Amino acid sequence: MKTNGAVFSLLACLITWSIFPMPNTWAKQESAASIQKQLDDIRSQKKKKAQSVKSIDSELESINKQEKQLNQDLMVIDLKRNEIQLKIDKLEQQIAYTRDEMVMTQEELNEISLRMAERESILRARVKALYEQGNTTYLDLLLGSKNFGEFLIRLESIQMIVNQDNQILEEHQKDKDLLTKKEISIKNSMDSVKLLMEESETFKITLDQQYQKSLVLQAALKEKQDKLTEIKDEEEQALKELMAVEAKKIAETKKIKRPSPSAPSKSTMKSFRGGELFLPLPSNSYRQTSAFGLRTDPFTGKSAGHNGLDLAAPKGTAIYAAEDGVVTIASYMGGYGNAIVIKHNDEISTLYAHIREGGLMVESGQEVKRGQKIAEVGSTGRSTGNHLHFTVYKNDNAVDPNEYLN
């Protein structure tokens, strides 16, 4: 009988639960669990997107290094091309000068040839005279003298003839040697210049080919960079959308956990009117390197909008929360590197970017207090040095932080 009574009691309880609704607390717990599951899924997607953006940033950084090296290579090639062109210009001048020398030398050769022709004519006349005299020799002419005086005259004449013949022969030989030397010298000079010209032109052709290949590679890198940037923009947009959904879900979670409708949220802050945010870095620990608005981009050198303040500070400098709020982002954010976003109320959020590796000290969904240390200064992402990039968003639009800082 006791057993039947127990069964009856259990059945009565089950009937009662089926008739009356579940307590509101249970419904809230179920709803919170559902939202938490959605948050976990969103954060998993966020993590994948952040990793994808980080991977693209790494590729873009590699491309930037390649582009930088390529630009240096192009500059070196261009300088070499200019040098070799100057050398070719000088060689062309040298060839022109050598050709002028050849013309002048040819004129000299013509004169030498005339002198040699005149000497040959004299020598031929001498030979002809000797031939016509038959077997008569200089000795016969001397012995045929009628007296000693005529002998001396004939001897002097013969000596003059012999000396003249010897001089003619010597000068003739000198001119022949000079002619040969000049011809060889000019030929060697011209051959040498032509060889240098051929080598220079070949080298210039090689440099031109290298330059063209570098330009093709540069174009390919630019195309790859553009595609990666496009993909990165899409990934970052998807990441922002996930962050917006995450922030909404976090707000829903806070609303469910709120003890009563009349109790104010701890993370709700009054509407900003200016000069109300806590300075995110210790005073006297930083210097402002970029203001809000237009500036010269340190990477492109072009004028571009800047949506916050850049505050240069040593690596590891403490970063503080500007006001009470809920952390909606605490992860890698593309060009911002490691970053934190805190939602302070329905209007205002703040961004803290370029946090050092291992410098994130809060998590997404965590409530933070004004002046609480949340991170440390670094140079992750698209950064040229250790600094904090600080942005204030009002209704999702970036505004000048100076209007909100104490």
Beta strands, then each sheet from edge to edge (+ up, - down):
strand 1: 287-290
strand 2: 293-296
strand 3: 303-306
strand 4: 309-312
strand 5: 318-320
strand 6: 325-332
strand 7: 338-343
strand 8: 348-355
strand 9: 367-368
strand 10: 373-376
strand 11: 387-394
strand 12: 397-399
sheet 1: 1+ 4- 11+ 8- 7+ 6- 9+
sheet 2: 1+ 4- 11+ 12-
sheet 3: 2+ 3-
sheet 4: 5+ 10-
end
